[in-house]
Amino acid sequence: MTKKASRSSNAMGRQKNSETERARQVVAQEAARIIVDHGIRDYRLAKQKAAERLGIAGRGALPGNAEIEAAVVEHLQIFGRESHADQLRLMRVAALSAMKLLESFTPRLVGPVLVGTADENSAVNLHVFADSPEAVALELGDIGISFRPYERRLKSRRNRVETFAGFEFHHSNNSIQVTVFPIDGIRQAPMSPIDGKPMKRVDLNAVQLLLEHV
């Protein structure tokens, strides 16, 4: 291959990479809009819908979940601004209050309310640690809180999916979802469906600090 042909090939490669990157950004932005406007929590589904609406095909043109999450944060900051900040603060206040109610189970805040991608369709997600889910159910009953049980499948280790019991209830005008882990489950967070890394978890004091620095 001549130097001229090589330069031409490299230029075409750079242009193709640039177009692919632009397509990924556009799909991520549209997926973020779908997630926020329609309350879809499944990033894969939102990505597919966005690609279909935009007529973009090819796996290389589809963004990863981390890119979509970043686009959701950007979308909320641009279009939500003060209203989103106020809503996020109220949800974190509700999280702190619920964590105090369940303090004996070493609660940890996880998910959209923690990372800042929560919207009006989001629930406050907590992880608690107990000898059994029944212990948490009894505590909620003693407090006088009505709840709905659920099960959640999470990847606890690479390529290993486990089912955990949980309880959903309303508190401080928010939906609270409390997933129960064994006591030693506090040592290793399950894998995030967003980036495949251990979920970020924070304790009650960290949530308090978040509220103080808003």
N, C-alpha and C positions, 0 to 999 in steps of 0.2 A: 504494500500500500504506500502510495506517495505521501509526502508531508502534507500536501494540499488536501488530499482525500482524507488523511487522518484528522486534520483540523476540522474539516467539514463533518466528519463522523462524530467527533467530540462535541461540536456545536449542536448537532442534532440530538445527541444524548442529553446534553444539558437542557435543551429546550423541552425534550420529552419529560425529563425529571421535574422541570419547573411546572409543566402543565399538570403532571400527576400530583405534585404538591399542592397546586392551586385547587385541583379537584377535591383533594382530601379536606382542605380548609372549607371549601364551599359545602361539602356534604356534612362536615362537622357542625358548621353554623346552622344548616337547615335541620339537622338532627337535634341540636340544642333547642331550636325554636319549637319543634314538635314536642320535645320532652317537657318544656316549660308550659306551652300553651295547652297541651292535651293531657298532661299528667302521666305520660308514659314513663315507666321506670326501667323498662327493658331497653338498654342501650343498643343491643343488637337489632331489635325490632325497629327502633327509631332510626338507626343507620340505614336499614333496608328501605324503609318508607322514604327517607330523604333521598337516597340514591334513585329510587323509582321516580319520584317527583321531578328530579333534576335530569333524568335520563342519562345518568352516569353509571357505567358498568366497568367491571374489572376490579379484581381484589386489591390491586395496588392503589386504586383510587379511593378505597374505603378507609376512613380513619380508624385508629384504635380507640378503645374505650377511654383511655387517658386523654386523648385529644378531644373527645366529645365532652368529657367532664370539664376540661379547660374552657371549651366553647360555651358550656352551660354557665359557668362562672362569669364569663365575659358578657353573655347575653343578659344575665340578671343585673350585672353592674350597669350596662348601657340602658336597658329598658326599665329596670326596676328602680335603680338608684335608691333614694331615701325610703321608699315604700318597702323594698326588699330588705334593706338594712333593719328597718323597724320590725318587720315580720320575723327575720332571723333572730333578732334579739329576744322577741317574745317567746319564740320556740326554745331558745336556750334557757330562758328563765323557767319555762315549763319543764325542761329537761332537768335543771338543777333542783326544782321542787320535787319532781318524781324520784330523783336520785336520793334525796334526803329521806323520802318515805321508805325507800328500800336500802338504806345505808348499811344494814346488817348483811346484805348480800354483795358488798363491795362493787357497786354498779360502775359501769364504764359507758360513756357516751361514744357512739360510733355513727358513721354514715353521713348523709347530707347535712344534717343540722350541725355536725362538727366541722365538716370541710367547707361549708358555706354554699352548697348547691341546693339547699332546701327551698321549696316553694310552697304555695298554699295546698298542694296535693300531697306533700310529704308528711311522713310520721316521724316522731322522735324515736330513734332506735337506741335501746340500751342493752348491754350485755350484763347479766348478773351471774353469780357463782354460788351454787348451793349443793347440798348433799342429794337433793332430788327436786324436780319441778314442783312436787306437791308442797314442799316447804314454802315456796314462793307463793303458790296459790292460797295456802292457809294464811300467809301474812297479808295478802291483798284482801282476803275475806275478813280478817280481823280489823283491817283499816276501814272496811265498809265500801270497798271498791268493787264494782261489777266488772267482769272481764270476759273476754272471749279467748279460748285456747286456740293455738295454731301450731303448726310444725314448720320448721325451716331447714332446708337442706343447704349445708355449707361445706366447702372444701376445707377440711381441717389440716390436711397435709397434702403434699403433692400427689395428685391423682387419687386421693382418698376423700370420698364424700360421706358426711355423717348427717343424721337427722337430729335436730334439737327441738325440744318443746319450748313454747313461748306463750305469752299472754298479752293481749291487746286491751287497752282500756282508755277512757277519756279522762284527761286531767288538765286543768287550767286551759280549757278550750282547745286542747290539742290531742291528737291520737298518739298514744304512747305504746310502743311495741317492745316488750321485754323478753329477750331470748335467754334461756337458762343453760348454763354450761356447768360441768363438774367443777368442784372447787379448784382443782389443779389446772383447769382450763384457762386460768388467768395468766399462766406462763406463756401460752402460745396462742395468739389471735388467729382466727380462721383467715383463709386467703380472700382478698378482695376480688370481686368479680370485675372490678375496673381495671386493675393493673397486675393482678396475680400475686401481689405482695401481701404480707400480713396486714390485716386491717389496722388502721390507726385507732387506738382507744385512749380515752383520757378519763381521769378520775374527777370526783366532785370538785376538788380544789382547782383543777385546771379549767373546768367550766366556769367557776367563779372568776378566775383571772381573765378568761375570754370576755366575760361581761364587763369587767372593770376597764378593759382596754378598747372597748368599742367606741 
